[in-house]
């Protein structure tokens, strides 16, 4: 399996044809998986907020004082959340997509304007599908973002939007190499592809798009929504 950077992309701005920009710089082949950083998808889709236009409310001001953060930034986080899960040391929220993460994915890194932040795409699966429709022979597209993990240090690239490939590979009901029944093993294959691409993207390499070549799907295509654990199965909500 190969991980191939798509280099030379310009700074992405609202309204840019991201698919055309990728296709012009990549030699795509049948079966390729294209992993695209959420940041450039959000920029192209205009998912931006200017903090100078934000008037923080009482809740945001209270959190800002306690967390030592910008109240305007926290107001944007609250606007992008359906529920605050934790507000001690960091603001952990649930987004309308169902993600439980820090700051609702609101971010101000790798943006030209100091007062501008990016928001997550409204529908990452739809974003992935739209890119796949325009990128010719590729097998699938993953829209990825970096998430922290509760029990381990460091951020890891994960899949938000998925099109044309499975998000998970459910091995429950099969057997291991010694004939034992597998009862709980579900592999997050889209997350694994995103994490692999993250080795090439890095945070400051200006490589927001990576081609994964040589990987083959073992199951039917799914969506990024397949990766969200239902609340009834979540031991920590």
Residue, then its C-alpha position, 0 to 999 in steps of 0.5 A: x500500500x502506498x501513501x502519496x501526497x498531493x502537493x502544490x495546492x494553493x490556499x483554499x478559499x470559499x467557493x474554490x472548486x476543491x475537486x478540480x484543484x485536486x484532480x489537476x495535481x494528482x494522477x488518480x487511478x482506479x481503486x485509489x482512496x483520496x483522504x482530504x483534510x477537513x480544514x480545506x473542505x470547510x474552507x471551500x464550503x465557506x464554513x468560517x466564522x469571523x470572531x470580530x462578528x461574535x458577541x459572546x453570551x453569559x455562558x460563553x463569558x463564564x466559561x472563558x473566565x474559568x477556562x482562560x479562553x477567548x469568550x468569542x471562540x467559546x461562543x462559536x463552540x456553543x453555537x456548533x454544539x447540541x450538548x456540553x459534555x464536560x467543561x472542566x479544563x477543556x470544553x468537550x461537547x457533542x456536535x449536531x453530527x453526533x461527534x463528542x470532541x473538544x471545541x466542536x471541531x472549531x479551530x483557528x490553526x492554518x488559517x490566514x486571517x487571525x480572527x477567523x476560525x473554521x467549523x466542521x462541514x455541515x454534512x461530512x458524508x455529503x462532502x465526501x460524496x460530492x468530491x468522489x463524484x468529481x474525482x473520476x476513477x477513485x474508489x472512495x473519499x475520506x474527509x478526515x480530521x484530528x481528534x484527541x483520545x481520552x486515554x492516550x496522548x496525542x491526536x490522530x487523524x480520523x474519518x468524518x465523512x466517507x464515500x465509496x468505501x466501508x467505514x467499518x469492517x464487522x468481524x463479529x460472527x467470524x472466527x479467529x485463527x484458532x477457531x474462536x468466535x469473534x463477538x466484539x471485533x469491529x475494525x474502524x477501517x476508514x479511521x485507519x486509512x485516515x490515520x495512515x494518511x495523517x503520517x503524510x499530511x502532518x500538521x505543518x507540511x501543507x499536504x491536505x490531500x493524500x492518495x492511498x493506493x493499493x488498499x482494497x475494500x473487504x465489505x460494502x461501502x458505508x458512511x462516516x455516520x457508521x462510526x458514531x457509537x449509538x448513545x445506548x451503546x456508549x458506556x461513558x455518556 
